[in-house]
Amino acid sequence: GSFYTGRIMVEAQYHFFKVNLISAFGNGLRRITIVRFMLL
């Protein structure tokens, strides 16, 4: 019923949050690597 729908919504929000966190972390690593190469 409604509990199942709410659970799906929560899991979808958690999945999107995790994906955004991973992509932001990857972008930060890439930016740090670029800066490090420029400094060398």
mmCIF entry with sequence, helices, sheets and N, C-alpha, C, O atoms, coordinates in Angstrom:
data_MODEL
# 
_entry.id   MODEL 
# 
_entity.id                         1 
_entity.type                       polymer 
_entity.pdbx_number_of_molecules   1 
# 
_entity_poly.entity_id                      1 
_entity_poly.type                           'polypeptide(L)' 
_entity_poly.nstd_linkage                   no 
_entity_poly.nstd_monomer                   no 
_entity_poly.pdbx_seq_one_letter_code       GSFYTGRIMVEAQYHFFKVNLISAFGNGLRRITIVRFMLL 
_entity_poly.pdbx_seq_one_letter_code_can   GSFYTGRIMVEAQYHFFKVNLISAFGNGLRRITIVRFMLL 
_entity_poly.pdbx_strand_id                 A 
# 
loop_
_entity_poly_seq.entity_id 
_entity_poly_seq.num 
_entity_poly_seq.mon_id 
_entity_poly_seq.hetero 
1 1  GLY n 
1 2  SER n 
1 3  PHE n 
1 4  TYR n 
1 5  THR n 
1 6  GLY n 
1 7  ARG n 
1 8  ILE n 
1 9  MET n 
1 10 VAL n 
1 11 GLU n 
1 12 ALA n 
1 13 GLN n 
1 14 TYR n 
1 15 HIS n 
1 16 PHE n 
1 17 PHE n 
1 18 LYS n 
1 19 VAL n 
1 20 ASN n 
1 21 LEU n 
1 22 ILE n 
1 23 SER n 
1 24 ALA n 
1 25 PHE n 
1 26 GLY n 
1 27 ASN n 
1 28 GLY n 
1 29 LEU n 
1 30 ARG n 
1 31 ARG n 
1 32 ILE n 
1 33 THR n 
1 34 ILE n 
1 35 VAL n 
1 36 ARG n 
1 37 PHE n 
1 38 MET n 
1 39 LEU n 
1 40 LEU n 
# 
_struct_asym.id          A 
_struct_asym.entity_id   1 
# 
_struct_conf.conf_type_id            HELX_P 
_struct_conf.id                      HELX_P1 
_struct_conf.pdbx_PDB_helix_id       AA1 
_struct_conf.beg_label_comp_id       SER 
_struct_conf.beg_label_asym_id       A 
_struct_conf.beg_label_seq_id        2 
_struct_conf.pdbx_beg_PDB_ins_code   ? 
_struct_conf.end_label_comp_id       LEU 
_struct_conf.end_label_asym_id       A 
_struct_conf.end_label_seq_id        39 
_struct_conf.pdbx_end_PDB_ins_code   ? 
_struct_conf.beg_auth_comp_id        SER 
_struct_conf.beg_auth_asym_id        A 
_struct_conf.beg_auth_seq_id         2 
_struct_conf.end_auth_comp_id        LEU 
_struct_conf.end_auth_asym_id        A 
_struct_conf.end_auth_seq_id         39 
_struct_conf.pdbx_PDB_helix_class    1 
_struct_conf.details                 ? 
_struct_conf.pdbx_PDB_helix_length   38 
# 
_struct_conf_type.id          HELX_P 
_struct_conf_type.criteria    ? 
_struct_conf_type.reference   ? 
# 
loop_
_atom_site.group_PDB 
_atom_site.id 
_atom_site.type_symbol 
_atom_site.label_atom_id 
_atom_site.label_alt_id 
_atom_site.label_comp_id 
_atom_site.label_asym_id 
_atom_site.label_entity_id 
_atom_site.label_seq_id 
_atom_site.pdbx_PDB_ins_code 
_atom_site.Cartn_x 
_atom_site.Cartn_y 
_atom_site.Cartn_z 
_atom_site.occupancy 
_atom_site.B_iso_or_equiv 
_atom_site.pdbx_formal_charge 
_atom_site.auth_seq_id 
_atom_site.auth_comp_id 
_atom_site.auth_asym_id 
_atom_site.auth_atom_id 
_atom_site.pdbx_PDB_model_num 
ATOM 1   N N  . GLY A 1 1  ? 0.818  -1.214 0.000   1.00 0.00 ? 1  GLY A N  1 
ATOM 2   C CA . GLY A 1 1  ? 0.000  0.000  0.000   1.00 0.00 ? 1  GLY A CA 1 
ATOM 3   C C  . GLY A 1 1  ? 0.852  1.264  0.000   1.00 0.00 ? 1  GLY A C  1 
ATOM 4   O O  . GLY A 1 1  ? 1.868  1.341  -0.690  1.00 0.00 ? 1  GLY A O  1 
ATOM 5   N N  . SER A 1 2  ? 0.428  2.246  0.777   1.00 0.00 ? 2  SER A N  1 
ATOM 6   C CA . SER A 1 2  ? 1.135  3.524  0.782   1.00 0.00 ? 2  SER A CA 1 
ATOM 7   C C  . SER A 1 2  ? 2.520  3.374  1.399   1.00 0.00 ? 2  SER A C  1 
ATOM 8   O O  . SER A 1 2  ? 3.443  4.100  1.028   1.00 0.00 ? 2  SER A O  1 
ATOM 9   N N  . PHE A 1 3  ? 2.680  2.437  2.343   1.00 0.00 ? 3  PHE A N  1 
ATOM 10  C CA . PHE A 1 3  ? 3.991  2.235  2.956   1.00 0.00 ? 3  PHE A CA 1 
ATOM 11  C C  . PHE A 1 3  ? 5.001  1.801  1.900   1.00 0.00 ? 3  PHE A C  1 
ATOM 12  O O  . PHE A 1 3  ? 6.143  2.259  1.901   1.00 0.00 ? 3  PHE A O  1 
ATOM 13  N N  . TYR A 1 4  ? 4.576  0.914  1.000   1.00 0.00 ? 4  TYR A N  1 
ATOM 14  C CA . TYR A 1 4  ? 5.469  0.432  -0.048  1.00 0.00 ? 4  TYR A CA 1 
ATOM 15  C C  . TYR A 1 4  ? 5.879  1.572  -0.973  1.00 0.00 ? 4  TYR A C  1 
ATOM 16  O O  . TYR A 1 4  ? 7.043  1.673  -1.360  1.00 0.00 ? 4  TYR A O  1 
ATOM 17  N N  . THR A 1 5  ? 4.910  2.443  -1.333  1.00 0.00 ? 5  THR A N  1 
ATOM 18  C CA . THR A 1 5  ? 5.211  3.581  -2.200  1.00 0.00 ? 5  THR A CA 1 
ATOM 19  C C  . THR A 1 5  ? 6.189  4.532  -1.509  1.00 0.00 ? 5  THR A C  1 
ATOM 20  O O  . THR A 1 5  ? 7.125  5.030  -2.135  1.00 0.00 ? 5  THR A O  1 
ATOM 21  N N  . GLY A 1 6  ? 5.969  4.782  -0.219  1.00 0.00 ? 6  GLY A N  1 
ATOM 22  C CA . GLY A 1 6  ? 6.882  5.656  0.513   1.00 0.00 ? 6  GLY A CA 1 
ATOM 23  C C  . GLY A 1 6  ? 8.279  5.079  0.571   1.00 0.00 ? 6  GLY A C  1 
ATOM 24  O O  . GLY A 1 6  ? 9.260  5.814  0.463   1.00 0.00 ? 6  GLY A O  1 
ATOM 25  N N  . ARG A 1 7  ? 8.382  3.764  0.740   1.00 0.00 ? 7  ARG A N  1 
ATOM 26  C CA . ARG A 1 7  ? 9.691  3.117  0.789   1.00 0.00 ? 7  ARG A CA 1 
ATOM 27  C C  . ARG A 1 7  ? 10.416 3.273  -0.547  1.00 0.00 ? 7  ARG A C  1 
ATOM 28  O O  . ARG A 1 7  ? 11.622 3.519  -0.576  1.00 0.00 ? 7  ARG A O  1 
ATOM 29  N N  . ILE A 1 8  ? 9.678  3.131  -1.656  1.00 0.00 ? 8  ILE A N  1 
ATOM 30  C CA . ILE A 1 8  ? 10.289 3.305  -2.981  1.00 0.00 ? 8  ILE A CA 1 
ATOM 31  C C  . ILE A 1 8  ? 10.806 4.733  -3.134  1.00 0.00 ? 8  ILE A C  1 
ATOM 32  O O  . ILE A 1 8  ? 11.899 4.950  -3.655  1.00 0.00 ? 8  ILE A O  1 
ATOM 33  N N  . MET A 1 9  ? 10.009 5.713  -2.673  1.00 0.00 ? 9  MET A N  1 
ATOM 34  C CA . MET A 1 9  ? 10.434 7.114  -2.776  1.00 0.00 ? 9  MET A CA 1 
ATOM 35  C C  . MET A 1 9  ? 11.707 7.349  -1.972  1.00 0.00 ? 9  MET A C  1 
ATOM 36  O O  . MET A 1 9  ? 12.632 8.011  -2.441  1.00 0.00 ? 9  MET A O  1 
ATOM 37  N N  . VAL A 1 10 ? 11.751 6.803  -0.760  1.00 0.00 ? 10 VAL A N  1 
ATOM 38  C CA . VAL A 1 10 ? 12.932 6.999  0.090   1.00 0.00 ? 10 VAL A CA 1 
ATOM 39  C C  . VAL A 1 10 ? 14.159 6.360  -0.546  1.00 0.00 ? 10 VAL A C  1 
ATOM 40  O O  . VAL A 1 10 ? 15.238 6.951  -0.549  1.00 0.00 ? 10 VAL A O  1 
ATOM 41  N N  . GLU A 1 11 ? 13.999 5.162  -1.079  1.00 0.00 ? 11 GLU A N  1 
ATOM 42  C CA . GLU A 1 11 ? 15.145 4.483  -1.690  1.00 0.00 ? 11 GLU A CA 1 
ATOM 43  C C  . GLU A 1 11 ? 15.618 5.217  -2.936  1.00 0.00 ? 11 GLU A C  1 
ATOM 44  O O  . GLU A 1 11 ? 16.818 5.270  -3.207  1.00 0.00 ? 11 GLU A O  1 
ATOM 45  N N  . ALA A 1 12 ? 14.668 5.792  -3.711  1.00 0.00 ? 12 ALA A N  1 
ATOM 46  C CA . ALA A 1 12 ? 15.056 6.547  -4.897  1.00 0.00 ? 12 ALA A CA 1 
ATOM 47  C C  . ALA A 1 12 ? 15.815 7.809  -4.497  1.00 0.00 ? 12 ALA A C  1 
ATOM 48  O O  . ALA A 1 12 ? 16.826 8.152  -5.110  1.00 0.00 ? 12 ALA A O  1 
ATOM 49  N N  . GLN A 1 13 ? 15.320 8.501  -3.459  1.00 0.00 ? 13 GLN A N  1 
ATOM 50  C CA . GLN A 1 13 ? 16.023 9.702  -3.009  1.00 0.00 ? 13 GLN A CA 1 
ATOM 51  C C  . GLN A 1 13 ? 17.417 9.359  -2.512  1.00 0.00 ? 13 GLN A C  1 
ATOM 52  O O  . GLN A 1 13 ? 18.372 10.086 -2.788  1.00 0.00 ? 13 GLN A O  1 
ATOM 53  N N  . TYR A 1 14 ? 17.543 8.244  -1.771  1.00 0.00 ? 14 TYR A N  1 
ATOM 54  C CA . TYR A 1 14 ? 18.851 7.828  -1.270  1.00 0.00 ? 14 TYR A CA 1 
ATOM 55  C C  . TYR A 1 14 ? 19.783 7.487  -2.427  1.00 0.00 ? 14 TYR A C  1 
ATOM 56  O O  . TYR A 1 14 ? 20.968 7.818  -2.386  1.00 0.00 ? 14 TYR A O  1 
ATOM 57  N N  . HIS A 1 15 ? 19.258 6.827  -3.460  1.00 0.00 ? 15 HIS A N  1 
ATOM 58  C CA . HIS A 1 15 ? 20.073 6.464  -4.616  1.00 0.00 ? 15 HIS A CA 1 
ATOM 59  C C  . HIS A 1 15 ? 20.581 7.711  -5.324  1.00 0.00 ? 15 HIS A C  1 
ATOM 60  O O  . HIS A 1 15 ? 21.762 7.795  -5.662  1.00 0.00 ? 15 HIS A O  1 
ATOM 61  N N  . PHE A 1 16 ? 19.683 8.701  -5.554  1.00 0.00 ? 16 PHE A N  1 
ATOM 62  C CA . PHE A 1 16 ? 20.108 9.924  -6.224  1.00 0.00 ? 16 PHE A CA 1 
ATOM 63  C C  . PHE A 1 16 ? 21.123 10.677 -5.383  1.00 0.00 ? 16 PHE A C  1 
ATOM 64  O O  . PHE A 1 16 ? 22.077 11.237 -5.922  1.00 0.00 ? 16 PHE A O  1 
ATOM 65  N N  . PHE A 1 17 ? 20.931 10.698 -4.061  1.00 0.00 ? 17 PHE A N  1 
ATOM 66  C CA . PHE A 1 17 ? 21.880 11.369 -3.173  1.00 0.00 ? 17 PHE A CA 1 
ATOM 67  C C  . PHE A 1 17 ? 23.252 10.711 -3.274  1.00 0.00 ? 17 PHE A C  1 
ATOM 68  O O  . PHE A 1 17 ? 24.275 11.393 -3.331  1.00 0.00 ? 17 PHE A O  1 
ATOM 69  N N  . LYS A 1 18 ? 23.264 9.373  -3.295  1.00 0.00 ? 18 LYS A N  1 
ATOM 70  C CA . LYS A 1 18 ? 24.532 8.647  -3.361  1.00 0.00 ? 18 LYS A CA 1 
ATOM 71  C C  . LYS A 1 18 ? 25.234 8.921  -4.692  1.00 0.00 ? 18 LYS A C  1 
ATOM 72  O O  . LYS A 1 18 ? 26.450 9.114  -4.729  1.00 0.00 ? 18 LYS A O  1 
ATOM 73  N N  . VAL A 1 19 ? 24.461 8.937  -5.789  1.00 0.00 ? 19 VAL A N  1 
ATOM 74  C CA . VAL A 1 19 ? 25.049 9.191  -7.100  1.00 0.00 ? 19 VAL A CA 1 
ATOM 75  C C  . VAL A 1 19 ? 25.626 10.609 -7.159  1.00 0.00 ? 19 VAL A C  1 
ATOM 76  O O  . VAL A 1 19 ? 26.725 10.813 -7.674  1.00 0.00 ? 19 VAL A O  1 
ATOM 77  N N  . ASN A 1 20 ? 24.883 11.585 -6.633  1.00 0.00 ? 20 ASN A N  1 
ATOM 78  C CA . ASN A 1 20 ? 25.379 12.962 -6.639  1.00 0.00 ? 20 ASN A CA 1 
ATOM 79  C C  . ASN A 1 20 ? 26.634 13.089 -5.789  1.00 0.00 ? 20 ASN A C  1 
ATOM 80  O O  . ASN A 1 20 ? 27.558 13.816 -6.153  1.00 0.00 ? 20 ASN A O  1 
ATOM 81  N N  . LEU A 1 21 ? 26.676 12.384 -4.652  1.00 0.00 ? 21 LEU A N  1 
ATOM 82  C CA . LEU A 1 21 ? 27.837 12.441 -3.771  1.00 0.00 ? 21 LEU A CA 1 
ATOM 83  C C  . LEU A 1 21 ? 29.060 11.864 -4.478  1.00 0.00 ? 21 LEU A C  1 
ATOM 84  O O  . LEU A 1 21 ? 30.146 12.441 -4.418  1.00 0.00 ? 21 LEU A O  1 
ATOM 85  N N  . ILE A 1 22 ? 28.880 10.719 -5.151  1.00 0.00 ? 22 ILE A N  1 
ATOM 86  C CA . ILE A 1 22 ? 29.999 10.076 -5.841  1.00 0.00 ? 22 ILE A CA 1 
ATOM 87  C C  . ILE A 1 22 ? 30.498 10.958 -6.984  1.00 0.00 ? 22 ILE A C  1 
ATOM 88  O O  . ILE A 1 22 ? 31.707 11.099 -7.168  1.00 0.00 ? 22 ILE A O  1 
ATOM 89  N N  . SER A 1 23 ? 29.578 11.558 -7.759  1.00 0.00 ? 23 SER A N  1 
ATOM 90  C CA . SER A 1 23 ? 29.998 12.391 -8.877  1.00 0.00 ? 23 SER A CA 1 
ATOM 91  C C  . SER A 1 23 ? 30.692 13.654 -8.381  1.00 0.00 ? 23 SER A C  1 
ATOM 92  O O  . SER A 1 23 ? 31.670 14.098 -8.984  1.00 0.00 ? 23 SER A O  1 
ATOM 93  N N  . ALA A 1 24 ? 30.197 14.241 -7.285  1.00 0.00 ? 24 ALA A N  1 
ATOM 94  C CA . ALA A 1 24 ? 30.849 15.425 -6.730  1.00 0.00 ? 24 ALA A CA 1 
ATOM 95  C C  . ALA A 1 24 ? 32.242 15.069 -6.226  1.00 0.00 ? 24 ALA A C  1 
ATOM 96  O O  . ALA A 1 24 ? 33.185 15.840 -6.400  1.00 0.00 ? 24 ALA A O  1 
ATOM 97  N N  . PHE A 1 25 ? 32.370 13.900 -5.602  1.00 0.00 ? 25 PHE A N  1 
ATOM 98  C CA . PHE A 1 25 ? 33.677 13.456 -5.113  1.00 0.00 ? 25 PHE A CA 1 
ATOM 99  C C  . PHE A 1 25 ? 34.636 13.248 -6.277  1.00 0.00 ? 25 PHE A C  1 
ATOM 100 O O  . PHE A 1 25 ? 35.807 13.617 -6.189  1.00 0.00 ? 25 PHE A O  1 
ATOM 101 N N  . GLY A 1 26 ? 34.142 12.651 -7.380  1.00 0.00 ? 26 GLY A N  1 
ATOM 102 C CA . GLY A 1 26 ? 34.980 12.440 -8.559  1.00 0.00 ? 26 GLY A CA 1 
ATOM 103 C C  . GLY A 1 26 ? 35.413 13.757 -9.177  1.00 0.00 ? 26 GLY A C  1 
ATOM 104 O O  . GLY A 1 26 ? 36.564 13.900 -9.590  1.00 0.00 ? 26 GLY A O  1 
ATOM 105 N N  . ASN A 1 27 ? 34.495 14.731 -9.246  1.00 0.00 ? 27 ASN A N  1 
ATOM 106 C CA . ASN A 1 27 ? 34.850 16.032 -9.805  1.00 0.00 ? 27 ASN A CA 1 
ATOM 107 C C  . ASN A 1 27 ? 35.902 16.715 -8.943  1.00 0.00 ? 27 ASN A C  1 
ATOM 108 O O  . ASN A 1 27 ? 36.820 17.347 -9.467  1.00 0.00 ? 27 ASN A O  1 
ATOM 109 N N  . GLY A 1 28 ? 35.776 16.593 -7.619  1.00 0.00 ? 28 GLY A N  1 
ATOM 110 C CA . GLY A 1 28 ? 36.760 17.192 -6.721  1.00 0.00 ? 28 GLY A CA 1 
ATOM 111 C C  . GLY A 1 28 ? 38.123 16.561 -6.906  1.00 0.00 ? 28 GLY A C  1 
ATOM 112 O O  . GLY A 1 28 ? 39.134 17.263 -6.930  1.00 0.00 ? 28 GLY A O  1 
ATOM 113 N N  . LEU A 1 29 ? 38.163 15.235 -7.038  1.00 0.00 ? 29 LEU A N  1 
ATOM 114 C CA . LEU A 1 29 ? 39.445 14.556 -7.252  1.00 0.00 ? 29 LEU A CA 1 
ATOM 115 C C  . LEU A 1 29 ? 40.076 15.001 -8.561  1.00 0.00 ? 29 LEU A C  1 
ATOM 116 O O  . LEU A 1 29 ? 41.283 15.234 -8.629  1.00 0.00 ? 29 LEU A O  1 
ATOM 117 N N  . ARG A 1 30 ? 39.248 15.119 -9.613  1.00 0.00 ? 30 ARG A N  1 
ATOM 118 C CA . ARG A 1 30 ? 39.768 15.528 -10.912 1.00 0.00 ? 30 ARG A CA 1 
ATOM 119 C C  . ARG A 1 30 ? 40.334 16.942 -10.829 1.00 0.00 ? 30 ARG A C  1 
ATOM 120 O O  . ARG A 1 30 ? 41.391 17.227 -11.392 1.00 0.00 ? 30 ARG A O  1 
ATOM 121 N N  . ARG A 1 31 ? 39.626 17.826 -10.125 1.00 0.00 ? 31 ARG A N  1 
ATOM 122 C CA . ARG A 1 31 ? 40.078 19.205 -10.007 1.00 0.00 ? 31 ARG A CA 1 
ATOM 123 C C  . ARG A 1 31 ? 41.400 19.267 -9.240  1.00 0.00 ? 31 ARG A C  1 
ATOM 124 O O  . ARG A 1 31 ? 42.306 20.013 -9.611  1.00 0.00 ? 31 ARG A O  1 
ATOM 125 N N  . ILE A 1 32 ? 41.503 18.473 -8.162  1.00 0.00 ? 32 ILE A N  1 
ATOM 126 C CA . ILE A 1 32 ? 42.753 18.456 -7.388  1.00 0.00 ? 32 ILE A CA 1 
ATOM 127 C C  . ILE A 1 32 ? 43.898 17.933 -8.251  1.00 0.00 ? 32 ILE A C  1 
ATOM 128 O O  . ILE A 1 32 ? 45.011 18.457 -8.199  1.00 0.00 ? 32 ILE A O  1 
ATOM 129 N N  . THR A 1 33 ? 43.617 16.887 -9.053  1.00 0.00 ? 33 THR A N  1 
ATOM 130 C CA . THR A 1 33 ? 44.664 16.327 -9.908  1.00 0.00 ? 33 THR A CA 1 
ATOM 131 C C  . THR A 1 33 ? 45.140 17.347 -10.932 1.00 0.00 ? 33 THR A C  1 
ATOM 132 O O  . THR A 1 33 ? 46.338 17.459 -11.194 1.00 0.00 ? 33 THR A O  1 
ATOM 133 N N  . ILE A 1 34 ? 44.187 18.104 -11.520 1.00 0.00 ? 34 ILE A N  1 
ATOM 134 C CA . ILE A 1 34 ? 44.556 19.114 -12.515 1.00 0.00 ? 34 ILE A CA 1 
ATOM 135 C C  . ILE A 1 34 ? 45.420 20.187 -11.858 1.00 0.00 ? 34 ILE A C  1 
ATOM 136 O O  . ILE A 1 34 ? 46.432 20.603 -12.422 1.00 0.00 ? 34 ILE A O  1 
ATOM 137 N N  . VAL A 1 35 ? 45.022 20.636 -10.665 1.00 0.00 ? 35 VAL A N  1 
ATOM 138 C CA . VAL A 1 35 ? 45.811 21.666 -9.976  1.00 0.00 ? 35 VAL A CA 1 
ATOM 139 C C  . VAL A 1 35 ? 47.199 21.135 -9.648  1.00 0.00 ? 35 VAL A C  1 
ATOM 140 O O  . VAL A 1 35 ? 48.184 21.862 -9.772  1.00 0.00 ? 35 VAL A O  1 
ATOM 141 N N  . ARG A 1 36 ? 47.287 19.877 -9.234  1.00 0.00 ? 36 ARG A N  1 
ATOM 142 C CA . ARG A 1 36 ? 48.580 19.296 -8.881  1.00 0.00 ? 36 ARG A CA 1 
ATOM 143 C C  . ARG A 1 36 ? 49.481 19.235 -10.107 1.00 0.00 ? 36 ARG A C  1 
ATOM 144 O O  . ARG A 1 36 ? 50.675 19.519 -10.005 1.00 0.00 ? 36 ARG A O  1 
ATOM 145 N N  . PHE A 1 37 ? 48.933 18.870 -11.266 1.00 0.00 ? 37 PHE A N  1 
ATOM 146 C CA . PHE A 1 37 ? 49.738 18.820 -12.487 1.00 0.00 ? 37 PHE A CA 1 
ATOM 147 C C  . PHE A 1 37 ? 50.206 20.220 -12.881 1.00 0.00 ? 37 PHE A C  1 
ATOM 148 O O  . PHE A 1 37 ? 51.317 20.390 -13.382 1.00 0.00 ? 37 PHE A O  1 
ATOM 149 N N  . MET A 1 38 ? 49.357 21.219 -12.652 1.00 0.00 ? 38 MET A N  1 
ATOM 150 C CA . MET A 1 38 ? 49.748 22.587 -12.997 1.00 0.00 ? 38 MET A CA 1 
ATOM 151 C C  . MET A 1 38 ? 50.849 23.086 -12.072 1.00 0.00 ? 38 MET A C  1 
ATOM 152 O O  . MET A 1 38 ? 51.696 23.878 -12.484 1.00 0.00 ? 38 MET A O  1 
ATOM 153 N N  . LEU A 1 39 ? 50.841 22.625 -10.822 1.00 0.00 ? 39 LEU A N  1 
ATOM 154 C CA . LEU A 1 39 ? 51.848 23.092 -9.874  1.00 0.00 ? 39 LEU A CA 1 
ATOM 155 C C  . LEU A 1 39 ? 53.189 22.417 -10.094 1.00 0.00 ? 39 LEU A C  1 
ATOM 156 O O  . LEU A 1 39 ? 54.229 22.997 -9.783  1.00 0.00 ? 39 LEU A O  1 
ATOM 157 N N  . LEU A 1 40 ? 53.184 21.199 -10.624 1.00 0.00 ? 40 LEU A N  1 
ATOM 158 C CA . LEU A 1 40 ? 54.442 20.479 -10.816 1.00 0.00 ? 40 LEU A CA 1 
ATOM 159 C C  . LEU A 1 40 ? 55.307 21.114 -11.892 1.00 0.00 ? 40 LEU A C  1 
ATOM 160 O O  . LEU A 1 40 ? 56.401 20.625 -12.173 1.00 0.00 ? 40 LEU A O  1 
# 
